[in-house]
Amino acid sequence: MLFRGFMLLLGFGFAVSGGVSLIGYLNLVTMGNTFIDYLVFIAKRPECYLLPVGILMITGTIFYNDEKKSNDYD
């Protein structure tokens, strides 16, 4: 349970870091670049991949059930 809590917080930190990077790089659009140029630029930046990784970590820790199901009919 403690490991799942740690992974949840780590995933949240990754998601926040990646989201802040994506929002920060939106300034490229205001400087005259097109939205396609923005998408190509963030596809090359490794810190922008932290958002989907963080979301996957959060989803995995919430929905993963590590408890073994007992059969009450035995």
C-alpha positions in Angstrom: 0.0 0.0 0.0 2.9 2.3 0.8 4.5 1.6 -2.6 1.2 2.4 -4.4 1.0 5.7 -2.5 4.6 6.5 -3.5 3.9 5.7 -7.2 0.7 7.8 -7.1 2.6 10.8 -5.8 5.5 10.2 -8.2 3.0 10.0 -11.1 1.3 13.1 -10.0 4.7 14.9 -9.9 5.5 13.7 -13.4 2.1 14.8 -14.7 2.4 18.3 -13.2 6.0 18.7 -14.6 5.0 17.6 -18.1 1.8 19.8 -18.0 3.7 22.8 -16.9 6.2 22.2 -19.7 3.5 22.0 -22.3 1.8 25.2 -21.1 5.2 27.0 -21.0 6.0 26.0 -24.5 2.7 27.5 -25.7 4.6 30.8 -25.8 6.0 29.5 -29.1 2.6 29.9 -30.7 2.4 33.6 -29.5 5.8 34.3 -31.1 4.5 33.5 -34.6 4.9 29.7 -34.9 1.9 27.6 -36.0 0.2 25.0 -33.9 1.7 22.3 -36.1 5.2 23.7 -35.4 4.3 23.6 -31.6 3.3 20.0 -31.9 6.5 19.0 -33.7 8.6 20.9 -31.2 7.0 19.3 -28.1 7.3 15.8 -29.8 11.1 16.3 -29.7 11.2 17.5 -26.0 11.7 14.7 -23.5 10.2 16.6 -20.6 6.9 16.8 -22.4 6.6 13.0 -22.3 6.3 13.2 -18.5 2.6 14.1 -18.7 1.4 10.9 -20.4 3.8 8.8 -18.2 2.5 10.5 -15.1 -1.2 9.9 -16.1 -0.4 6.3 -16.8 1.2 5.9 -13.4 -1.7 7.5 -11.6 -4.2 5.3 -13.5 -2.2 2.2 -12.8 -1.9 2.8 -9.1 -5.6 3.6 -8.8 -7.0 0.7 -10.8 -4.4 -2.0 -10.1 -5.6 -4.5 -7.5 -2.8 -6.4 -5.9 -4.9 -8.3 -3.3 -5.6 -11.9 -4.0 -9.2 -12.7 -4.3 -10.3 -15.4 -1.8 -12.9 -17.9 -2.7 -15.5 -17.8 0.1 -17.1 -21.1 -1.1 -14.2 -23.3 -0.1 
